[in-house]
Amino acid sequence: MTVPLPVSSSNALAAAAAHDPLLAVHALRVTFPADGGTARAVDGVSFTVEAGETVCVVGESGCGKSMTALSLLRLVPPPGRIEAGSAIRFAGDNLLTLGDEPLRAIRGQQMSMIFQEPMTALNPVLTVGDQIAEVVRVHTSASRREAWDRAVAMLRDVGIADPAERAKQYPHELSGGMRQRVMIAMALVLEPKLVIADEPTTALDVTIQAQILELLRAQRDRTGLALLLITHDLGVVAEMASRVLVMYAGQIVEEAPVEALFATPSHPYTEGLLAAVPRLDQIGGRLRTIPGTVPPSTEWPTGCRFRARCAYAFDRCAHEEPALLQVGNAHRARCHLVQEPERRSMSATSNAMALPEASS
Ligand code: SF4
């Protein structure tokens, strides 16, 4: 029988110190001033990423996953702020106390980010070759010629045909898939230790999406980089992740190795996300959806934040906030059902009735 243990922050920190992970995020809180109060966009998030690992962060819009990613590079848009007590350690440095100069050296060189929409991240008045070469020049002592040659080589590595000619083109002259490859080339050109990718394939068709994911996987295998992939697409998770963090209402509600998450989801929210994925063996059937929406971050409910949408909710969920509890090897869930599993089967019938179905 599994005895659920609260994961204390001191244990988490001690474990992090013992393993010395590449990235260790501890008690991250990001807030924004809002009408009538404070929006808690990220509310006590702790996790680690090991070198060479791919960790996927999943959840609906508004659950805090993109803000978590931006925090890692200290790019939270003002007036948002990372609260005192948060800690982000990367390759031995606390990024939240680092000066601007050493932080700039880490950004781009050791840690880089791929954004969802390359047109907003690329400079429209510079050729793509110049933009990649600029990254090389800023962070290394390479000459203009050497930087240009590295840019062209990188464009070739990300699968762009005729890279010497493409390098002379401006972003608007390239297709969406090619622009995304340019973003990836910029993110990878200095062989960083960690790449954060926020919905990197959402705007692309499925063929290009598969190529981009394959490209990231190949680079990971070749250079040993770690990937933190933000996505709402569980197909991408199944294909890429070694470990998964499920976020809801600013918190991690489940964390598990990818196989365990798909085989035995322990949080009702994860269960709902998985039930909403179309499956080939259910063609003609009906897709489930999770009723309701993520509450606004100014009004996280008391007790369990998922309560209003949860078909298993019982009295305790209304007044006691669940802790992140151990359910298996490296598998944790923030749900009272971990301690009272019998309630899951008691609610099975009402669950089936409470999750409304939508046509596939
Ligand atoms: Fe549902 Fe209660 Fe678990 Fe929250 S704690 S997910 S309301 S069963």
Residues whose N, C-alpha, C, O or C-beta is under 5 A from the ligand:
A	BS01	SF4	P268 C304 F306 R307 C310 Y312 A313 F314 C317 P322 R334 C335 H336 L337
